[in-house]
Amino acid sequence: GRYVLALAKVAPDCGEYARLRDRAFTDVLTRAAPAHDAGMLVMPNSILMKPDALDRDELAIVQQHTTIGAQIMADAANRWAGAAAELAMAADIARGHHEKWDGTGYPDGLAGTQIPLAARVVAITSVYELLRTARPHRPAFSHNHAARLITTDSVGEFDPTLVEAFAATGAKFDEIFRAGKRY
């Protein structure tokens, strides 16, 4: 949620990005964002904890977490009408956070603004957190390395307007990451 707010603060205040300046929208987004990987709860530990790169079949299983997570959120929305806005956004995020700006992502191959804005925001924030965290198959990356991967080395993956906003946050993402690792 703190990454989302940092990105929203520097996003342009025009077009669809103006929604990121709307407190009601960002409140829902910060509550919904942490559920982006809800579908990972049903993934086999043997795959999630594998110390090597995933093979094609394992990768196909992991990629199902987007549609499973979206379904979990949709089912929850049907049960708890009072949380319908958060759960609907969480479903959009869960399904869309691995879509890529150039249309090469999954599960639907959406491109550009076809990808829900909330999912585009979470794509950057979740990748940043992922890159900064050690994984079974690689060490944690520094802030500068993670930022370079997002801003320079991943052309076509993320919304370019949000990439510019991410670059404008400077060290704020690093500050948030370090603060979160203190406890």
BELRAKA-V781456 format. One record per pair of residues at least 4 apart in sequence whose ideal C-beta (glycine too) atoms are under 6 Angstrom apart, sorted by sequence separation. I is the first residue (numbers start at 0). J is the second residue. D is the distance in whole Angstrom. If there is no record, write none. Layout:
BEGIN
[[I | J | D] [I | J | D]]
END
This chain:
BEGIN
[[13 | 17 | 6] [22 | 26 | 6] [27 | 31 | 6] [28 | 32 | 6] [42 | 46 | 6] [44 | 48 | 5] [53 | 57 | 4] [63 | 67 | 6] [64 | 68 | 6] [82 | 86 | 5] [83 | 87 | 6] [91 | 95 | 6] [92 | 96 | 6] [99 | 103 | 5] [109 | 113 | 4] [114 | 118 | 5] [121 | 125 | 5] [140 | 144 | 4] [142 | 146 | 6] [146 | 150 | 6] [147 | 151 | 5] [148 | 152 | 5] [149 | 153 | 6] [168 | 172 | 6] [170 | 174 | 6] [11 | 16 | 5] [12 | 17 | 5] [42 | 47 | 5] [53 | 58 | 5] [99 | 104 | 4] [109 | 114 | 5] [114 | 119 | 5] [133 | 138 | 5] [140 | 145 | 5] [148 | 153 | 6] [157 | 162 | 5] [10 | 16 | 5] [18 | 24 | 5] [98 | 104 | 4] [102 | 108 | 5] [133 | 139 | 4] [76 | 83 | 5] [97 | 104 | 5] [132 | 139 | 6] [12 | 20 | 5] [97 | 105 | 5] [102 | 110 | 3] [131 | 139 | 6] [10 | 19 | 4] [76 | 86 | 4] [130 | 140 | 5] [46 | 57 | 5] [75 | 86 | 5] [76 | 87 | 6] [98 | 109 | 4] [7 | 19 | 4] [150 | 162 | 6] [72 | 86 | 5] [131 | 145 | 6] [130 | 145 | 4] [98 | 114 | 4] [150 | 166 | 5] [72 | 89 | 4] [73 | 90 | 5] [7 | 25 | 5] [72 | 90 | 4] [127 | 145 | 6] [95 | 114 | 5] [95 | 115 | 5] [69 | 90 | 4] [72 | 93 | 6] [42 | 64 | 6] [96 | 118 | 5] [95 | 118 | 3] [69 | 93 | 5] [91 | 115 | 4] [3 | 28 | 6] [39 | 64 | 5] [68 | 93 | 3] [69 | 94 | 4] [92 | 117 | 5] [96 | 121 | 5] [3 | 29 | 5] [38 | 64 | 3] [41 | 67 | 6] [91 | 117 | 6] [92 | 118 | 5] [96 | 122 | 5] [91 | 118 | 6] [0 | 29 | 4] [3 | 32 | 5] [38 | 67 | 4] [65 | 94 | 5] [88 | 117 | 5] [92 | 121 | 5] [38 | 68 | 3] [37 | 68 | 4] [142 | 173 | 4] [0 | 32 | 6] [65 | 97 | 6] [37 | 71 | 5] [123 | 157 | 5] [122 | 157 | 6] [123 | 161 | 6] [119 | 158 | 4] [66 | 106 | 5] [65 | 106 | 5] [119 | 161 | 6] [123 | 165 | 5] [62 | 105 | 5] [127 | 172 | 6] [131 | 176 | 5] [31 | 85 | 5] [101 | 155 | 4] [30 | 85 | 5] [34 | 89 | 4] [100 | 155 | 6] [37 | 93 | 6] [27 | 84 | 5] [31 | 88 | 4] [35 | 92 | 5] [99 | 156 | 5] [100 | 157 | 6] [27 | 85 | 5] [31 | 89 | 4] [35 | 93 | 6] [100 | 158 | 5] [27 | 88 | 5] [31 | 92 | 6] [35 | 96 | 5] [50 | 135 | 4] [35 | 121 | 5] [50 | 136 | 6] [48 | 135 | 6] [28 | 117 | 5] [32 | 121 | 5] [35 | 125 | 6] [15 | 116 | 6] [6 | 120 | 6] [3 | 120 | 6] [3 | 124 | 6] [2 | 124 | 4] [10 | 164 | 4] [9 | 164 | 5] [6 | 164 | 5] [9 | 167 | 4] [9 | 168 | 6] [5 | 168 | 5] [5 | 171 | 5] [2 | 175 | 6] [1 | 175 | 5]]
END
